[in-house]
Amino acid sequence: MGESVAEASILSWLKKEGDRVTADEPLVEIATDKVNSEVPSPEDGILVSCRVNVGDTVQVGHVIAIIETADGASAPAPAAVSAPAAAEVAAAPSAPVAAPSGTAVVSSSDRFYSPLVKNIAKQESISQTELDSISGSGQNGRVTKEDLMGYISNRGNKSAPAAAAIAPAPKDLASAIEAPRVKGPTITVGPNDEIIEMDRMRRLIADHMIMSTQVSPHVTSYVEADLTNVVLWRNKVKKQFEANAKTKLTFTPIFIEAVAKAIRDFPGVNASVDGNNIIMRGDINIGMAAALPSGNLIVPVIKNADQLNLVGIAKKVNDLAERARANKLTPDEIQGGTYTLTNVGSFGNVMGTPIINQPQVAILAVGAIRKKPAVIETPQGDAIAIRHMMFLSHSYDHRIVDGALGGRFVRRVADYLEEWDVNREI
């Protein structure tokens, strides 16, 4: 499902147990971070066992179904998840202990717990002993989210049993520091208020944004750029461009081309942080934030943007944007980004302070292009003229990107835009 996808949710089974299936026939619909996908059957045969329920959140890489093939063997469906193997369960500690803070709950019985149930149990400080004692209404007595939430609501202020074991001392100070848990304020709901539950994508976006601000110390540098040459050139060539390339020329491909050039000049912003290691990315894969009709946000990625000409970038931008709005992106098309561009100017905003799209270390926001009086230098001296001006806002991870690098990078992007050749051929 993509290198950074760790789990998926089961949306619906398209086949039921006992149904005959053929190779490549859609078997189950799943949802990853922001994309829904149909997982095809790998073999011809009969679906003899569905290992997970609709609504379960499961880990990528495990078996979720068993298909009996024509030769009598059973083939696992290569979708997302399976219950832990018996050998794995047997290896768990025989004496149940409370889960230390910040660690996942591990079953000490033969019962399988979904990652969602484990996460809720961890957040609510429910020990393994308590978890094992809850009656489950799911398949094979499995504890569902509803079972656990019902138990929590009746649990009162009863404290969890003390841990039976002491966690080993951390190897370094950084691993001993746990992010503080900040509890939101108590909200009073008025008689005229409406309560709307977040959909799955909005919950994931919220969690991702909180995580990013906790992981990366954000710093933002600003530059105002004169885009008059860009505006005049685009107005001159956009009809011919569309006729020749069979796609529209917006400002976004122009911005992406400038960003890709600047990344080649300053590769330090095209990186990730892994503990004490800095990973310098070899490819320049630029994500472009796109607003969806639902109000949510998705970031399709233009792979190897520095190797594409302006026509190629424009075709990629328009294709990805169109399919993003139609919810037709594939998981691979939202993975692997190394740097992100967001156009807040499309909403009429002058500038913004974007949040870094982890695990990247920088993100650029471009504002609205506005006509403004500006001082320009001419052979006859300084003059005031009407120019097309735009703010660029560059947020970066101050752990590895200092102000000099972050500021020079955004200045270089502005330079490429300001020095645009008004006589450039398509």
C-alpha positions as CSV (number, residue, x, y, z in Angstrom):
1,M,0.0,0.0,0.0
2,G,3.0,2.4,-0.1
3,E,6.1,2.7,2.0
4,S,4.7,4.9,4.7
5,V,1.3,3.2,5.1
6,A,1.2,1.2,8.3
7,E,-2.5,0.2,8.6
8,A,-5.8,0.2,6.8
9,S,-9.5,0.0,7.8
10,I,-11.9,-2.5,6.3
11,L,-14.7,-0.6,4.7
12,S,-16.7,-3.5,3.2
13,W,-16.4,-7.1,2.1
14,L,-17.3,-7.3,-1.6
15,K,-17.6,-11.1,-1.3
16,K,-18.9,-13.2,1.6
17,E,-17.7,-16.5,2.9
18,G,-18.5,-19.4,0.6
19,D,-18.5,-17.2,-2.5
20,R,-16.5,-18.2,-5.5
21,V,-13.9,-15.6,-6.6
22,T,-11.6,-15.2,-9.6
23,A,-8.1,-13.8,-9.8
24,D,-8.0,-10.0,-9.9
25,E,-11.7,-9.8,-8.9
26,P,-12.3,-7.1,-6.2
27,L,-12.5,-8.9,-2.9
28,V,-12.6,-6.2,-0.2
29,E,-12.7,-2.4,0.0
30,I,-10.2,-0.8,2.4
31,A,-9.3,2.8,3.4
32,T,-5.7,3.8,4.1
33,D,-4.6,7.3,5.2
34,K,-6.6,9.2,2.7
35,V,-7.4,6.8,-0.2
36,N,-10.0,4.1,-0.6
37,S,-9.0,1.1,-2.6
38,E,-10.4,-2.2,-3.7
39,V,-8.1,-5.2,-3.0
40,P,-8.3,-7.9,-5.7
41,S,-8.3,-11.7,-5.1
42,P,-4.8,-13.2,-5.8
43,E,-6.2,-16.6,-6.9
44,D,-9.3,-18.4,-8.3
45,G,-11.1,-20.3,-5.6
46,I,-13.6,-20.1,-2.8
47,L,-13.5,-17.5,0.0
48,V,-13.6,-19.8,3.0
49,S,-12.7,-17.4,5.8
50,C,-12.8,-13.6,6.4
51,R,-10.4,-13.0,9.3
52,V,-11.5,-9.4,10.1
53,N,-14.7,-7.5,10.5
54,V,-15.9,-4.4,8.7
55,G,-14.7,-1.3,10.6
56,D,-11.6,-3.1,12.0
57,T,-8.3,-1.2,11.6
58,V,-5.6,-3.6,10.7
59,Q,-1.9,-3.7,10.1
60,V,-0.5,-3.8,6.5
61,G,1.3,-7.0,5.5
62,H,-0.9,-9.6,7.2
63,V,-3.6,-12.0,6.0
64,I,-7.2,-10.9,6.1
65,A,-8.8,-13.8,4.3
66,I,-8.3,-17.4,3.2
67,I,-9.1,-18.6,-0.3
68,E,-9.4,-22.3,-1.1
69,T,-7.9,-22.9,-4.5
70,A,-8.8,-25.6,-7.1
71,D,-5.9,-27.9,-6.0
72,G,-7.2,-27.9,-2.4
73,A,-4.5,-25.6,-1.1
74,S,-5.4,-22.4,0.7
75,A,-4.0,-19.0,-0.4
76,P,-3.9,-16.0,1.8
77,A,-5.4,-12.8,0.4
78,P,-2.6,-10.2,0.2
79,A,-4.6,-7.4,1.7
80,A,-4.0,-5.9,5.1
81,V,-4.3,-8.1,8.2
82,S,-4.6,-11.3,10.2
83,A,-5.0,-12.4,13.7
84,P,-1.6,-13.1,15.4
85,A,-0.3,-16.6,14.8
86,A,-0.6,-19.1,17.6
87,A,3.2,-19.2,18.1
88,E,3.1,-15.4,18.5
89,V,0.4,-15.6,21.1
90,A,2.2,-18.3,23.0
91,A,5.3,-16.2,23.2
92,A,3.5,-13.5,25.1
93,P,4.1,-13.3,28.9
94,S,2.1,-15.8,30.9
95,A,1.4,-13.4,33.7
96,P,-0.7,-10.4,32.6
97,V,0.8,-7.0,33.5
98,A,-0.4,-3.4,33.0
99,A,0.8,-1.8,29.9
100,P,3.5,0.8,30.6
101,S,2.7,4.3,29.4
102,G,3.6,4.8,25.7
103,T,3.7,1.0,24.9
104,A,1.1,-1.1,23.0
105,V,-1.1,-3.6,24.8
106,V,-0.1,-7.2,24.0
107,S,-2.6,-10.0,24.5
108,S,-1.7,-12.6,27.1
109,S,-4.5,-14.9,26.0
110,D,-5.7,-16.5,22.7
111,R,-8.0,-13.5,22.1
112,F,-7.1,-11.1,19.2
113,Y,-7.4,-7.4,19.8
114,S,-7.5,-4.9,16.9
115,P,-5.0,-2.0,16.8
116,L,-7.9,0.4,17.4
117,V,-8.9,-1.4,20.6
118,K,-5.3,-1.6,21.7
119,N,-4.8,2.1,21.2
120,I,-8.0,3.0,23.2
121,A,-6.9,0.7,26.0
122,K,-3.5,2.3,26.1
123,Q,-4.9,5.8,26.2
124,E,-7.3,4.9,29.0
125,S,-4.6,3.1,31.0
126,I,-6.5,-0.2,30.8
127,S,-4.3,-3.1,31.9
128,Q,-4.1,-6.4,30.0
129,T,-5.9,-8.0,33.0
130,E,-8.8,-5.7,32.5
131,L,-8.8,-6.0,28.8
132,D,-8.9,-9.8,29.0
133,S,-11.9,-9.7,31.4
134,I,-14.1,-7.7,29.0
135,S,-16.9,-9.6,27.3
136,G,-16.7,-9.3,23.5
137,S,-19.6,-9.1,21.1
138,G,-17.5,-9.5,18.0
139,Q,-16.6,-12.6,16.0
140,N,-15.2,-15.4,18.2
141,G,-15.8,-13.2,21.2
142,R,-13.6,-10.4,20.0
143,V,-13.7,-7.1,21.9
144,T,-15.1,-4.4,19.6
145,K,-14.7,-0.6,20.0
146,E,-18.3,-0.5,21.3
147,D,-17.6,-3.2,23.9
148,L,-14.5,-1.2,25.2
149,M,-16.3,2.1,25.2
150,G,-19.2,0.6,27.1
151,Y,-16.7,-0.8,29.7
152,I,-14.9,2.5,30.0
153,S,-18.2,4.4,30.6
154,N,-19.1,2.0,33.5
155,R,-15.6,1.9,34.8
156,G,-15.8,5.1,36.8
157,N,-12.7,6.3,38.5
158,K,-11.4,2.8,39.3
159,S,-7.6,2.9,38.9
160,A,-5.8,0.3,36.8
161,P,-3.8,-2.3,38.6
162,A,-0.1,-1.5,39.3
163,A,2.3,-2.8,36.7
164,A,4.0,-6.0,37.7
165,A,7.2,-5.2,36.0
166,I,9.5,-2.1,35.8
167,A,10.4,-0.9,32.4
168,P,14.2,-0.9,31.7
169,A,16.0,2.4,31.9
170,P,16.3,4.3,28.6
171,K,19.6,4.2,26.8
172,D,19.6,8.0,26.3
173,L,17.8,11.0,27.6
174,A,15.8,11.7,24.4
175,S,14.1,8.3,24.5
176,A,13.1,9.0,28.2
177,I,11.3,12.2,27.3
178,E,7.7,11.6,26.5
179,A,5.5,14.2,24.8
180,P,3.2,15.8,27.3
181,R,-0.4,14.8,27.0
182,V,-2.5,17.9,26.6
183,K,-6.2,17.5,27.3
184,G,-8.5,19.8,25.4
185,P,-10.9,22.1,27.3
186,T,-14.4,20.9,28.3
187,I,-16.8,22.1,25.7
188,T,-20.3,23.3,26.6
189,V,-22.9,22.5,23.9
190,G,-25.6,25.1,23.5
191,P,-29.2,24.4,22.6
192,N,-28.7,25.8,19.0
193,D,-25.4,24.0,18.4
194,E,-25.0,21.1,16.0
195,I,-22.6,18.2,16.7
196,I,-20.9,16.8,13.6
197,E,-18.6,13.8,14.0
198,M,-15.4,14.0,12.1
199,D,-15.1,11.6,9.2
200,R,-12.1,9.3,9.1
201,M,-10.0,11.5,6.8
202,R,-10.5,14.6,9.0
203,R,-9.5,12.6,12.1
204,L,-6.4,11.5,10.4
205,I,-5.6,15.0,9.2
206,A,-6.1,16.3,12.8
207,D,-3.8,13.6,14.3
208,H,-1.2,14.2,11.6
209,M,-1.1,18.0,12.2
210,I,-0.8,17.6,16.0
211,M,2.0,15.0,15.5
212,S,3.9,17.3,13.1
213,T,3.9,20.3,15.5
214,Q,5.0,18.1,18.4
215,V,7.8,16.5,16.3
216,S,9.2,19.5,14.4
217,P,10.1,22.9,15.8
218,H,8.5,25.1,13.1
219,V,10.1,28.3,11.8
220,T,8.7,30.3,8.9
221,S,10.6,32.7,6.6
222,Y,8.8,35.1,4.2
223,V,9.7,36.6,0.9
224,E,7.7,38.9,-1.4
225,A,8.3,38.2,-5.1
226,D,7.6,40.2,-8.2
227,L,5.7,37.8,-10.6
228,T,5.0,40.4,-13.3
229,N,7.1,38.5,-15.9
230,V,5.4,35.2,-15.0
231,V,1.9,36.7,-15.2
232,L,2.6,38.5,-18.6
233,W,4.2,35.3,-20.1
234,R,1.3,33.1,-19.0
235,N,-1.3,35.5,-20.3
236,K,0.5,35.5,-23.6
237,V,1.0,31.7,-24.1
238,K,-1.8,30.0,-22.2
239,K,-4.1,29.5,-25.2
240,Q,-1.3,28.2,-27.4
241,F,-0.1,26.0,-24.5
242,E,-3.5,24.4,-24.1
243,A,-3.8,23.9,-27.9
244,N,-0.4,22.2,-28.1
245,A,-0.2,20.3,-24.8
246,K,-3.9,19.5,-24.5
247,T,-3.9,20.7,-20.9
248,K,-4.4,24.0,-19.2
249,L,-1.5,26.1,-17.9
250,T,-2.1,27.3,-14.3
251,F,0.4,28.9,-12.0
252,T,1.0,25.7,-10.0
253,P,3.3,24.0,-12.6
254,I,5.4,27.2,-12.8
255,F,5.8,27.2,-9.0
256,I,6.7,23.5,-8.9
257,E,9.3,24.0,-11.6
258,A,10.9,26.9,-9.6
259,V,10.8,24.8,-6.3
260,A,12.4,21.8,-8.0
261,K,15.2,24.0,-9.3
262,A,15.8,25.6,-5.9
263,I,15.9,22.1,-4.3
264,R,18.7,21.1,-6.6
265,D,20.5,24.3,-5.4
266,F,19.7,23.7,-1.7
267,P,19.2,19.9,-1.2
268,G,19.2,20.3,2.6
269,V,15.5,21.0,2.5
270,N,14.8,17.7,0.7
271,A,15.4,15.5,3.7
272,S,14.0,13.6,6.7
273,V,15.1,13.1,10.3
274,D,15.4,9.6,11.7
275,G,16.5,9.9,15.3
276,N,20.0,11.3,15.2
277,N,20.4,10.6,11.5
278,I,19.6,13.0,8.6
279,I,18.3,11.2,5.4
280,M,19.1,13.2,2.3
281,R,16.5,12.3,-0.3
282,G,17.9,11.4,-3.7
283,D,14.7,12.0,-5.6
284,I,12.8,15.3,-5.8
285,N,9.1,14.3,-5.3
286,I,7.0,17.4,-4.8
287,G,3.6,17.0,-3.1
288,M,0.9,19.6,-3.9
289,A,-1.8,20.1,-1.3
290,A,-5.3,19.9,-2.9
291,A,-8.6,20.8,-1.3
292,L,-11.4,18.3,-1.8
293,P,-15.1,19.0,-2.2
294,S,-15.7,17.5,1.3
295,G,-13.5,20.2,2.8
296,N,-10.7,17.8,3.6
297,L,-7.1,17.9,2.2
298,I,-5.0,15.5,0.3
299,V,-1.4,15.7,-1.1
300,P,-0.8,13.9,-4.4
301,V,2.8,13.7,-5.3
302,I,4.7,14.5,-8.5
303,K,7.5,12.0,-8.6
304,N,10.9,13.2,-10.0
305,A,9.5,16.7,-10.7
306,D,13.0,18.0,-11.5
307,Q,13.2,15.6,-14.5
308,L,10.0,16.9,-16.1
309,N,9.6,19.9,-18.4
310,L,6.8,22.5,-17.8
311,V,4.4,20.6,-20.1
312,G,5.0,17.4,-18.2
313,I,4.5,19.1,-14.9
314,A,1.3,20.8,-16.1
315,K,-0.1,17.4,-17.2
316,K,0.7,15.8,-13.9
317,V,-0.7,18.6,-11.9
318,N,-4.0,18.7,-13.8
319,D,-4.4,15.0,-13.8
320,L,-3.7,14.5,-10.1
321,A,-5.9,17.4,-9.1
322,E,-8.8,16.2,-11.2
323,R,-8.6,12.6,-9.9
324,A,-8.1,13.8,-6.3
325,R,-11.5,15.7,-6.5
326,A,-13.1,12.5,-7.9
327,N,-11.5,10.3,-5.2
328,K,-9.7,8.2,-7.9
329,L,-6.1,8.5,-6.7
330,T,-4.2,5.4,-6.0
331,P,-2.3,4.9,-2.8
332,D,1.1,5.2,-4.6
333,E,0.2,8.6,-5.8
334,I,0.0,10.1,-2.3
335,Q,3.2,8.4,-1.1
336,G,6.9,9.2,-1.3
337,G,6.8,13.0,-1.2
338,T,10.0,14.7,-0.2
339,Y,8.8,18.4,-0.2
340,T,5.3,20.0,-0.3
341,L,3.8,23.0,-2.0
342,T,0.5,24.5,-0.9
343,N,-1.3,27.3,-2.7
344,V,-3.1,29.4,-0.1
345,G,-3.6,32.1,-2.7
346,S,-6.2,30.0,-4.4
347,F,-8.5,30.9,-1.5
348,G,-7.6,34.6,-1.7
349,N,-5.1,34.5,1.1
350,V,-2.0,36.7,1.0
351,M,0.2,34.3,3.0
352,G,0.1,31.4,5.5
353,T,2.1,29.5,8.0
354,P,1.9,25.9,6.7
355,I,2.5,22.9,8.9
356,I,5.2,20.5,7.7
357,N,4.0,17.3,6.1
358,Q,5.9,14.6,8.0
359,P,8.3,13.0,7.6
360,Q,9.5,15.9,5.4
361,V,11.3,18.9,6.9
362,A,9.9,21.8,4.9
363,I,6.8,23.1,3.1
364,L,6.2,26.2,1.0
365,A,3.0,28.2,0.8
366,V,2.4,30.6,-2.1
367,G,-0.1,33.4,-1.6
368,A,-2.5,35.3,-3.9
369,I,-0.9,37.3,-6.8
370,R,-2.0,40.9,-6.3
371,K,-1.4,44.1,-8.3
372,K,0.5,46.6,-6.0
373,P,2.5,49.7,-6.4
374,A,6.2,48.8,-6.1
375,V,9.5,50.6,-6.4
376,I,11.5,49.3,-9.5
377,E,14.9,50.2,-10.7
378,T,15.2,51.6,-14.3
379,P,18.2,53.0,-16.2
380,Q,16.7,56.5,-15.5
381,G,16.5,55.8,-11.8
382,D,13.9,54.4,-9.3
383,A,10.2,54.6,-10.3
384,I,6.9,53.4,-8.8
385,A,5.0,51.0,-11.0
386,I,2.1,48.6,-10.8
387,R,3.5,45.1,-10.4
388,H,2.1,41.6,-9.8
389,M,3.4,40.7,-6.3
390,M,3.1,37.5,-4.2
391,F,4.3,36.4,-0.8
392,L,6.0,33.0,-0.3
393,S,5.9,31.5,3.2
394,H,8.5,28.8,3.9
395,S,8.0,26.7,7.1
396,Y,10.9,24.3,8.0
397,D,12.1,22.0,10.7
398,H,14.5,23.9,12.8
399,R,16.2,20.7,14.0
400,I,18.1,20.5,10.8
401,V,17.1,23.5,8.7
402,D,18.6,26.7,10.1
403,G,17.4,30.2,9.2
404,A,20.2,30.7,6.7
405,L,19.2,27.6,4.7
406,G,15.5,28.1,5.0
407,G,15.7,31.7,4.1
408,R,18.1,31.3,1.2
409,F,16.0,28.5,-0.3
410,V,12.7,30.6,-0.4
411,R,14.7,33.5,-1.7
412,R,16.1,31.3,-4.5
413,V,12.5,30.2,-5.4
414,A,11.5,33.9,-5.7
415,D,14.6,34.6,-7.8
416,Y,13.6,31.9,-10.3
417,L,10.1,33.4,-10.6
418,E,11.3,37.0,-10.8
419,E,13.8,36.1,-13.5
420,W,11.3,34.4,-15.7
421,D,12.0,34.8,-19.4
422,V,9.0,36.6,-21.0
423,N,10.2,35.3,-24.4
424,R,10.4,31.7,-23.3
425,E,9.2,29.2,-25.9
426,I,6.6,26.6,-24.9
